[in-house]
Amino acid sequence: MRENISIELTPEQRQYLLDGLRFVRSSVALEIVDWSPEVEKDRDEKYAALNELEDLLNGVSSAETHARV
């Protein structure tokens, strides 16, 4: 079950979170593991979750995200 919460952020706080997501994305990319289909699937899921969170912080709706594909 997904529980949604709403918080108010200043532009500076929002930017801190977006900057942090860039570091998290880099850590996913640089993680040293032996390749396997499962590892690739897990990495793709992490990227999707990070993209979703970045879209939320940027105010992009789910419909807009799907339209960008």
N, C-alpha and C positions, 0 to 999 in steps of 0.2 A: 504494500500500500504506500502510495506517495503522499506525503503531507506537504502542502505548500505553505510557505510563510512569506510575509511581505515585510520588507525593511526599507527604510528611507536612507539613502546615501548621499553624501555631498559629492560633487564632481571629483574632488580629490580622492575620496574613499573609493569611488567607482574605478578611478584610474589605477589605484593601488591594486585592486582586485584583478583588473585586466592585465596589469604588468605581472602579477603573480601567476596568472594563468599561462602566460608565455613561458615562464620558468618551468611550470608543471609540464606543459607540452614538450619542452626541450628534454626534460628528464625522461619522459615516455620514449621519445625518439632515441635518446642516447643509452637507454637501458641495455646492458649487455646480456643477451640471452641467445641460446641456440635457436635458430629459426625452426618453426614448425607451423602447420596450419592453425593450431590452437593459439600459439603465441601471436600470430598475425591477427587472428580474430579478436583476441583480448586487446591488442593494441588498437585495432580499429574501433572497438567499443569504447575504449578510453578516449580516443580522439573525438568520437561522436558526443560523448558526455561533456567533454571540454568545450566543444563547439556549441552545444546547447546552452551551457552556462554562459559562454561569451555572448551569445545572442540575447540571452535574458538581460545581461548587464548592458547591452547596447540597445535594448528596447525593441528588438526584432521579434515579431510574432511567429508562432509555429507555421502559419500559412505562408508567411513571407519566406521562411527558411526552406520550406518544401518547394516553393516557386523558384528558388535560386538554383536548384539542382540542374 
